[in-house]
Amino acid sequence: MDAPNHQDAGDRFQKIDKVVLLAQCPLFAGLSQWELRSISQLMRLVEYRKDEVVYHEGGEAESFYVIVSGRFEAFVSPADKKKVLAYLRRGDYFGEMSLLTDQPHSATIHALSDSLVLEIKKDGFKKSIEHNATISLELSRRLSSRLKVTESRARSLFKSDVVAICGALPKSSRYLFSVNLAASLMAETHQKTVLLDLSTSESEASVLGKRIPKMPLKRFQNIETLSPEDLKSHLSRHHAGFEYLCLLYDPKDSEADGILTSLLNHLAIDFRFVLADLSSETDEASAKVCSQSDHLFLLSDSHLNSLTEARDLLRDIEKSLSYPEEKMAVIIQEVVFGAHTTPGLRQEIFGKKRCFSLPMSPSGEGEDEGWPVVSKMPDADYSRTVRYIARYLSGNLVGLALGSGAAFGLAHIGVLKVLEREKIPIDIISGSSIGALIGALYAVGLNANEIEKAAMEINVRLLMSRLVDVNIFPFRGLMHGNEVIRHFKKHLGGKQFDQCRVALKVTGANLTTRQSLVFESGSVGDAVRASIAIPAIIRPVLKGGDVIVDGGILNPLPIRALHQAGANKVIAVNVFPTTKDLMEKKLIREEALEKERSRVKEKGFVSQGLFWFRHWAGGFFSPNIFDILMNTIQCMESEIAEIEGEGSDVLLRPVLPNASWVNFYKPGPFIKRGEEEAMKLLPKIKALVSQQNV
């Protein structure tokens, strides 16, 4: 980052009494008016722009700072990897440790928004503590607390996110999304949320604005001197639990952008999420809110001309505000006569920017004064999408990795039954081989019980007569593998990836390039067919000159695919038996054989002969070529899965020791074992989902 180019505060701030500002800082709260005025004369008001650095880690200490308005982060960069130590806001102060210890700064202080601070130079700071026992005592206490590392992390790591919501959609459509997003953030995170409804005219008022009179922005001209309680008195509470404030401002007012910046900063003191639904007009105040935001959501409908206008607007924002691309997202509201916005079309128009396809609201265009759609109709596609966006925004997307493992993977169904029954949200599913098949069935809309029913349809007769489609000329595989997909195709329904109710990632292995593939567009059935192509057993898929086989070969537990897709919390299901499990299986088999041998000894010669013949015949035909091939593959996959499993937050191991990879016709025990394991780890899963990321 560049060296700071901060400046003295502008005319609007110079009118503010610094004594009032100092009194709002806990460090100076116990001082008399005379003491406050004496110290204020040593201080100056300084503005820092968003992304400016106050000082760098390792730099020489020159000043002490008290935050009047704005947001800062303190971080260190060990091995060039940023680690945030604290988020700072109004009333917090920094720089004192280096001044007290005569040591270089131990962290970098970076402005997250346009901010205002009181700065006192080194000499003035030392003079203040030498002549004031109250300040000296408080700083000593703070220094001792820091050195003992006992300072509360809960306060220091409280992060606020400001989200600007804009676009060419009518105000009513943006309002509908904004209210439902605010309600979803409250429901998903249980964190305080406030929605600002900004308008330049009364005619632009949303339903929120019609419910209560709009408040002139000018009323907050001296917001720096307001206490948090004074600010809260202006807020209203929505039925869904979030706070809101309807503001009316003059776009020609030169001070509007500065007042809005200060208002956002002050709301960020107490609120985890600050949503700003901007005016339909393009003005300096709206542009300022965008520049101060941590995220920008641009809403558009699915008409091609609207999408083009949205793209051009985003380009202007990137260019004029230097807004980072990764902080932008496009919300495309699907309309009846609009384009079908496939992933390919979205990428063609918006490049790498994140896009969300928002189904039409089941309640129509206008929202009544009751509960939001996400509360009234939580199972509607619109509600599911908005809740997904809320978890994305809050860093709480939940991913589920379903590993490969042939028949062992039927345990995934039992895991899904528990997650569904306990209402554990799953935002992204990744799957390899059998995990890809079961994950795809769930992603296209089947519930866990329906998947279980489909698995139960497979019996020995069906398996041998239909699913095992032997290849007469087995040049590439002993089986075609088409019948397996055909059996499940009635459930997959020819769905494309962009039609899935849950985001789906299917893995494959490219033998030509020796690279792992992730399928996330096109036909779901075709992707699953590639992912279940067990080498030498099921014929591989030939695509563009490449040979694609079972995804488990290179990625048996596809956790990385979830991380790449943005999942912050990962639940993984590894069904491969460990060495301990296999030893247990061997002991169980030997004990069973010994018991049977003891029983046979008590019977006649014929029974003993039949027993030894069955034992000899079983040994002659086992292990067969399929067992050797599958066990070889699974031996390799299990080792990879063990390593990959370390990247999960909760790892489930629903292993059935005394079972075989080929027992597809006995799904019941596998499913039951999956349920048992999921119930066993349910407290950890619930704790993971409820944990809020800063």
GUMARVEX-844652 format. One record per residue (C-alpha): z, y, x. Coordinates in steps of 0.5 Angstrom, whole numbers, padded with zeros to 4 digits, always signed. Layout:
! residues N
ZYX/...
***
This chain:
! residues 694
+0000+0000+0000/-0001+0007+0002/+0004+0012+0004/+0007+0016-0001/+0004+0022-0004/+0010+0024-0008/+0011+0031-0011/+0016+0036-0014/+0016+0035-0021/+0012+0040-0025/+0014+0046-0030/+0016+0041-0036/+0021+0038-0032/+0024+0044-0028/+0026+0047-0034/+0031+0041-0035/+0038+0042-0033/+0040+0037-0027/+0047+0037-0028/+0045+0033-0035/+0041+0028-0031/+0046+0027-0026/+0052+0026-0032/+0047+0020-0035/+0048+0016-0028/+0054+0011-0028/+0055+0013-0021/+0057+0021-0022/+0059+0020-0030/+0066+0021-0028/+0065+0027-0024/+0067+0034-0027/+0062+0039-0029/+0064+0043-0023/+0063+0037-0018/+0056+0035-0022/+0053+0042-0021/+0055+0042-0013/+0052+0036-0012/+0046+0038-0016/+0044+0044-0012/+0043+0039-0006/+0038+0035-0010/+0031+0036-0012/+0027+0033-0018/+0021+0029-0015/+0015+0025-0019/+0012+0019-0017/+0006+0016-0020/+0005+0009-0022/+0004+0004-0016/+0006+0009-0011/+0011+0007-0006/+0018+0011-0005/+0019+0007+0002/+0017+0001+0005/+0022-0005+0008/+0024-0004+0015/+0023+0004+0014/+0028+0009+0017/+0033+0011+0011/+0032+0019+0010/+0034+0020+0002/+0038+0017-0003/+0035+0017-0010/+0037+0017-0018/+0032+0015-0023/+0031+0020-0029/+0025+0017-0032/+0021+0011-0030/+0021+0004-0028/+0021+0001-0021/+0021-0006-0017/+0025-0007-0011/+0022-0013-0007/+0021-0016+0000/+0015-0020+0003/+0018-0026+0007/+0011-0029+0010/+0007-0025+0006/+0010-0027-0001/+0012-0022-0005/+0019-0024-0008/+0022-0019-0013/+0030-0017-0012/+0031-0012-0018/+0028-0008-0023/+0030-0001-0023/+0030+0004-0029/+0034+0010-0032/+0041+0011-0029/+0040+0006-0023/+0040+0009-0016/+0037+0006-0009/+0037+0008-0002/+0045+0008-0001/+0045+0002+0003/+0041+0004+0009/+0044+0011+0009/+0051+0008+0009/+0050+0002+0014/+0045+0006+0018/+0040+0000+0018/+0033+0000+0016/+0031-0001+0009/+0032-0008+0007/+0027-0008+0001/+0020-0004-0001/+0021+0000-0007/+0015+0001-0012/+0014+0005-0018/+0011+0001-0024/+0010+0007-0028/+0010+0015-0027/+0017+0016-0026/+0022+0022-0024/+0027+0022-0019/+0033+0026-0017/+0032+0026-0009/+0038+0028-0004/+0036+0028+0003/+0041+0024+0008/+0045+0030+0010/+0046+0032+0003/+0048+0025+0001/+0053+0024+0007/+0056+0031+0005/+0057+0029-0002/+0061+0023-0001/+0065+0026+0005/+0068+0031+0000/+0068+0027-0006/+0073+0021-0007/+0070+0018-0013/+0063+0017-0011/+0065+0015-0004/+0070+0009-0008/+0064+0007-0012/+0059+0007-0007/+0064+0003-0003/+0065-0002-0009/+0057-0003-0009/+0056-0004-0002/+0062-0010-0002/+0059-0013-0008/+0052-0013-0005/+0054-0016+0001/+0058-0021-0003/+0052-0023-0007/+0056-0022-0013/+0052-0017-0017/+0050-0019-0023/+0042-0022-0023/+0042-0022-0031/+0041-0014-0031/+0037-0013-0024/+0032-0018-0026/+0031-0015-0033/+0024-0014-0033/+0020-0010-0039/+0013-0010-0041/+0009-0004-0044/+0003-0007-0047/-0003-0002-0050/-0007-0005-0056/-0013-0001-0057/-0021-0002-0059/-0026+0000-0064/-0023-0004-0070/-0020+0000-0076/-0013+0002-0075/-0011-0003-0081/-0014-0009-0077/-0010-0007-0070/-0004-0006-0074/-0005-0013-0077/-0005-0016-0070/+0000-0011-0067/+0005-0013-0072/+0004-0020-0072/+0004-0020-0064/+0011-0016-0065/+0014-0021-0070/+0011-0027-0065/+0015-0024-0059/+0021-0024-0063/+0021-0031-0065/+0018-0034-0059/+0023-0030-0054/+0029-0027-0058/+0028-0021-0053/+0028-0014-0056/+0021-0011-0058/+0019-0005-0060/+0012-0003-0063/+0010+0005-0063/+0004+0007-0068/+0001+0012-0065/-0004+0017-0069/-0007+0023-0069/-0008+0025-0076/-0004+0023-0082/-0011+0020-0085/-0010+0015-0079/-0004+0012-0082/-0003+0005-0082/+0002+0001-0087/+0008+0002-0082/+0006+0010-0082/+0006+0010-0090/+0012+0007-0091/+0016+0012-0087/+0014+0019-0085/+0010+0020-0078/+0015+0023-0073/+0012+0029-0069/+0011+0027-0062/+0014+0034-0060/+0021+0032-0062/+0021+0028-0056/+0019+0034-0051/+0026+0034-0048/+0027+0026-0048/+0030+0026-0041/+0036+0029-0044/+0037+0024-0050/+0042+0019-0049/+0040+0012-0051/+0044+0012-0058/+0040+0019-0059/+0033+0015-0058/+0035+0009-0062/+0037+0013-0068/+0029+0015-0069/+0027+0008-0069/+0026+0004-0076/+0027-0004-0076/+0022-0008-0079/+0023-0015-0083/+0021-0019-0078/+0027-0016-0073/+0023-0012-0068/+0024-0004-0068/+0018+0001-0069/+0017+0008-0069/+0011+0012-0072/+0008+0018-0068/+0004+0024-0070/+0001+0028-0064/-0005+0033-0063/-0010+0030-0058/-0011+0037-0055/-0004+0038-0053/-0004+0038-0046/+0004+0036-0045/+0003+0030-0050/+0001+0025-0044/+0007+0027-0040/+0012+0026-0047/+0009+0019-0048/+0010+0017-0041/+0017+0019-0041/+0018+0016-0048/+0015+0009-0046/+0020+0009-0040/+0026+0011-0044/+0024+0005-0049/+0023+0000-0043/+0031+0001-0041/+0033-0003-0047/+0027-0007-0050/+0023-0013-0046/+0017-0011-0050/+0014-0004-0051/+0008-0005-0056/+0003+0001-0056/-0002+0001-0062/-0006+0007-0060/-0010+0012-0064/-0017+0011-0066/-0019+0017-0062/-0021+0017-0054/-0016+0022-0051/-0012+0024-0045/-0006+0021-0048/-0009+0015-0050/-0012+0014-0043/-0005+0016-0040/-0001+0010-0044/-0007+0005-0042/-0006+0007-0035/+0002+0006-0035/+0002+0000-0039/+0003-0007-0035/-0002-0010-0040/-0008-0008-0044/-0011-0012-0050/-0017-0009-0053/-0019-0012-0060/-0026-0013-0062/-0030-0016-0068/-0035-0022-0066/-0041-0018-0068/-0045-0017-0062/-0046-0010-0062/-0038-0009-0062/-0037-0014-0056/-0042-0010-0052/-0038-0004-0054/-0032-0007-0052/-0035-0009-0045/-0037-0002-0044/-0030+0001-0046/-0027-0004-0041/-0032-0002-0035/-0030+0005-0036/-0022+0004-0036/-0023-0001-0030/-0027+0005-0027/-0023+0011-0029/-0016+0008-0029/-0017+0003-0023/-0014-0002-0028/-0013-0009-0025/-0018-0014-0029/-0012-0019-0029/-0008-0015-0033/-0014-0014-0039/-0015-0019-0044/-0020-0018-0050/-0018-0020-0057/-0024-0022-0061/-0023-0022-0069/-0028-0027-0072/-0032-0025-0078/-0036-0028-0083/-0043-0025-0080/-0041-0025-0073/-0043-0029-0067/-0040-0035-0065/-0036-0033-0059/-0037-0039-0055/-0034-0039-0048/-0040-0039-0045/-0042-0032-0049/-0035-0029-0048/-0036-0031-0040/-0043-0028-0040/-0041-0021-0044/-0034-0020-0041/-0034-0024-0034/-0028-0027-0032/-0023-0023-0036/-0019-0027-0041/-0021-0027-0048/-0018-0030-0054/-0021-0032-0060/-0017-0029-0066/-0019-0033-0073/-0019-0029-0079/-0013-0027-0082/-0011-0032-0089/-0008-0026-0092/-0014-0021-0092/-0015-0015-0088/-0009-0011-0091/-0002-0013-0089/+0003-0012-0095/+0010-0009-0094/+0013-0016-0093/+0013-0021-0088/+0008-0022-0083/+0003-0027-0083/+0006-0031-0077/+0012-0032-0081/+0009-0033-0088/+0004-0038-0086/+0006-0040-0079/+0001-0046-0079/-0005-0042-0080/-0010-0042-0075/-0009-0034-0074/-0001-0035-0073/-0002-0041-0068/-0007-0036-0064/-0002-0030-0064/+0004-0034-0062/+0000-0037-0056/-0002-0030-0054/+0006-0028-0055/+0007-0034-0050/+0002-0032-0045/+0004-0025-0045/+0012-0027-0044/+0010-0032-0039/+0012-0038-0043/+0006-0042-0044/+0008-0049-0044/+0003-0055-0042/+0003-0062-0042/+0000-0067-0037/-0002-0074-0040/-0003-0078-0034/-0008-0084-0033/-0005-0091-0033/-0009-0096-0038/-0005-0099-0043/+0001-0096-0040/-0002-0089-0043/+0000-0091-0050/+0007-0089-0049/+0004-0082-0049/+0003-0083-0057/+0011-0084-0057/+0012-0077-0053/+0008-0073-0057/+0011-0076-0064/+0018-0073-0061/+0015-0067-0059/+0012-0066-0065/+0018-0068-0069/+0022-0063-0065/+0017-0057-0066/+0016-0057-0058/+0010-0052-0057/+0005-0054-0053/-0001-0049-0051/-0005-0053-0046/-0006-0061-0045/-0009-0064-0039/-0011-0071-0039/-0014-0076-0034/-0017-0083-0037/-0012-0086-0042/-0009-0079-0042/-0015-0075-0043/-0017-0080-0049/-0010-0079-0053/-0009-0071-0051/-0016-0070-0054/-0015-0073-0060/-0008-0069-0061/-0012-0063-0059/-0018-0063-0064/-0012-0063-0069/-0010-0070-0071/-0002-0071-0071/+0002-0076-0067/+0002-0081-0073/-0005-0081-0074/-0006-0082-0067/-0001-0088-0067/-0005-0091-0073/-0012-0091-0069/-0008-0094-0063/-0005-0100-0068/-0012-0101-0071/-0014-0104-0064/-0012-0112-0064/-0015-0118-0060/-0020-0119-0064/-0023-0112-0065/-0022-0111-0057/-0026-0117-0056/-0031-0117-0061/-0033-0109-0061/-0029-0105-0055/-0031-0110-0050/-0039-0108-0050/-0041-0112-0044/-0046-0110-0040/-0052-0115-0039/-0054-0112-0032/-0048-0110-0029/-0051-0106-0024/-0046-0100-0025/-0040-0103-0029/-0039-0109-0033/-0038-0105-0039/-0042-0100-0042/-0035-0096-0045/-0039-0093-0051/-0036-0097-0056/-0029-0095-0054/-0031-0087-0055/-0035-0090-0062/-0029-0093-0064/-0025-0086-0063/-0031-0082-0065/-0029-0081-0072/-0023-0078-0070/-0026-0073-0065/-0031-0071-0070/-0036-0069-0065/-0032-0063-0063/-0033-0058-0058/-0028-0056-0053/-0028-0049-0056/-0026-0052-0063/-0020-0055-0061/-0013-0053-0064/-0010-0054-0057/-0013-0052-0051/-0015-0058-0047/-0017-0060-0040/-0020-0067-0039/-0021-0069-0031/-0026-0073-0028/-0028-0075-0021/-0034-0074-0018/-0036-0079-0013/-0042-0076-0010/-0038-0070-0008/-0031-0073-0008/-0028-0067-0012/-0024-0067-0018/-0027-0064-0024/-0024-0061-0030/-0028-0061-0036/-0026-0055-0041/-0033-0054-0045/-0038-0058-0048/-0037-0064-0052/-0030-0067-0052/-0033-0074-0053/-0037-0074-0047/-0032-0071-0043/-0027-0077-0045/-0032-0082-0044/-0033-0079-0037/-0025-0079-0036/-0024-0087-0038/-0030-0089-0033/-0026-0094-0029/-0030-0096-0023/-0034-0102-0023/-0031-0104-0030/-0034-0098-0034/-0041-0095-0033/-0040-0089-0030/-0043-0082-0032/-0049-0080-0029/-0050-0072-0029/-0054-0068-0025/-0055-0073-0020/-0047-0074-0019/-0044-0080-0021/-0037-0078-0025/-0032-0084-0026/-0025-0084-0028/-0021-0078-0027/-0015-0081-0025/-0018-0083-0018/-0017-0076-0015/-0012-0073-0021/-0008-0078-0024/-0003-0073-0027/-0007-0067-0028/-0001-0061-0027/-0006-0057-0023/-0011-0056-0028/-0005-0053-0033/-0003-0048-0027/-0010-0046-0026/-0010-0045-0034/-0004-0041-0034/+0001-0045-0036/+0008-0043-0034/+0012-0049-0036/+0010-0056-0035/+0012-0062-0038/+0009-0068-0035/+0008-0076-0037/+0007-0081-0031/+0007-0088-0034/+0006-0091-0027/+0011-0096-0025/+0015-0095-0019/+0016-0100-0014/+0023-0101-0017/+0020-0102-0024/+0015-0107-0021/+0021-0111-0017/+0025-0111-0024/+0018-0114-0027/+0018-0119-0022/+0025-0121-0023/+0025-0122-0030/+0019-0126-0030/+0022-0131-0025/+0028-0131-0029/+0024-0133-0035/+0020-0138-0031/+0027-0141-0029/+0030-0141-0036/+0024-0145-0038/+0024-0150-0033/+0031-0151-0034/+0029-0153-0042/+0023-0157-0040/+0028-0161-0035/+0032-0164-0042/+0025-0166-0045/+0020-0171-0044/+0015-0173-0039/+0010-0170-0043/+0013-0163-0044/+0014-0163-0037/+0007-0165-0035/+0004-0159-0040/+0009-0154-0037/+0007-0156-0030/-0001-0156-0032/+0000-0149-0036/+0004-0146-0029/-0002-0149-0025/-0007-0146-0029/-0004-0139-0030/-0004-0139-0022/-0011-0141-0022/-0014-0136-0026/-0009-0130-0024/-0009-0125-0021/-0017-0125-0023/-0022-0120-0021/-0020-0115-0026/-0013-0115-0024/-0014-0114-0017/-0019-0109-0018/-0014-0105-0023/-0008-0106-0019/-0011-0103-0013/-0014-0097-0017/-0007-0096-0020/-0003-0097-0013/-0007-0091-0010/-0006-0087-0017/+0001-0088-0017/+0002-0086-0010/-0002-0079-0012/+0002-0078-0019/+0009-0079-0015/+0007-0073-0011/+0003-0069-0016/+0009-0070-0021/+0014-0066-0016/+0010-0060-0019/+0012-0061-0026/+0018-0058-0029/+0020-0064-0033/+0018-0071-0031/+0018-0076-0036/+0017-0084-0034/+0016-0088-0040/+0015-0094-0036/+0015-0101-0039/+0017-0106-0033/+0015-0113-0037/+0008-0110-0039/+0001-0111-0037/-0005-0105-0036/-0009-0109-0041/-0004-0110-0047/-0008-0105-0051/-0008-0109-0057/+0000-0109-0056/+0001-0101-0057/+0008-0102-0061/+0012-0103-0055/+0009-0097-0051/+0010-0092-0056/+0017-0094-0057/+0018-0093-0050/+0015-0086-0050/+0019-0084-0056/+0026-0087-0052/+0024-0083-0046/+0022-0077-0049/+0029-0077-0053/+0033-0078-0047/+0030-0072-0044/+0029-0068-0050/+0035-0063-0048/+0032-0061-0041/+0025-0060-0045/+0028-0056-0050/+0032-0052-0045/+0025-0051-0041/+0022-0048-0047/+0027-0044-0049/+0028-0041-0042/+0025-0034-0042/+0021-0032-0036/+0022-0025-0033/
***
